[in-house]
Amino acid sequence: MNSCGFEFQAMSSACTIRLDALAGGSEAALAAAAQLAIAEVRRIETKYTRYRADSIVSRINAAAGGGEAVEVDNETASLLDFAGMLHELSDGLFDITSGVLRRAWDF
């Protein structure tokens, strides 16, 4: 079995994707698959980061408390619905907001 690791930076952290190919799988195919995965991580990071003023998270946070609606796409709506379901199923233990963590970890 062919195995390769691909290192990259995302979310201010060092990341590694490790892929294993079945017999006959090429290193080039693994590299192509890794690049697709890394591109998806970067897309998600760009879209949902709180560190960019143009991200959906920043737009939601900027409108919070002001009564202003923020239009979101289907992906974001599904993610928020899923987070709401997890909050309900966990009796509030799952919380999509980062306020509690930011206070606890001071970042």
N, C-alpha and C positions, 0 to 999 in steps of 0.2 A: 504494500500500500504506500502510495506517495503522499507525504504530508508536508505542508508548507505553512509558515506563519507570516502574517503581513501586519506590520506595525504602522500606526498612524496616530495623530492627535485629534481628539474630539472632546468637547465639553470640558476643556482645560485639563485633560487627563491623557496619559499615554494609554493607548488601546492596542490590542492585538486580536486579529482574527486568525484562527487556526483552522485550516481545511485539510481534509483527507480525501484522496482520490482512490477509487477502486482500481483494481488492476487495469492497466491500459490508459488510465487518466493521465493527462499531461500536466506539466507544471504551468504551461501557458493557459490551459483551461482553468486551473486553480487561480492563477493570477487574475484572469478575466472575471471570475466569480467574486473574488475578493474586491476588485475594483467596483463592481456593481454594489456590493454590500457597503463599502466605504462611502460611495456616493449617496446611498440611501441614508446612512448615518448623518452625513453632512447636510442633506436636505432637511431631515427632521430637526437637527440642531439649529439650522438657520431659521426654520419656521417657528420653533417653539422656545427659543432662547429668551431669557429676560434681559439679556445684555445688548440687544439690538432694538432701537426705537421702532423699526419697521416690522418687528415680529408680531404675530397674532397675540402672544402673551403680553407684550408691552402695550398693545392697543387695548386689550381687555383691562389690564391693570390701570391704564390711564383713564379709562371710562368708569372704573369702579367707584361706586358711591355717588356718582353724578347723575344717575338715572339715564344715561345715554346708552342706547343699544349698540352692540357691536355685531356686525354681520360676520358669520363664520362659514367656512366651506363644510362640505359633508364630512371630510376626514376629521376636522376639529370638532364638529357637532357629535360625531360618533365617539370620539375620545372623551368628550365631556360627559356624554350619556353613560359611557362605561365607568368613568370615575364616580359618577353619581350612584350608579348601581353598586359599586364596590363600597362606597361610603355607607350605603344603606345595609348591605349584607354584613358589613363588619361592625355594625352598631356604632358607626362614627370613628372607628379606629383608623380607617383609611381616609386620609384628608388630602385632596388635590392641592390645597394651598401650601405654600412653603414657609409661611410665617413662623410657625412653631419651630421648624427645623432651623431656620435662619437665626432665631433667637438662641436656640440651644447650642448651635455650632458657631455662632458669631461670624457668619460670612454674608 
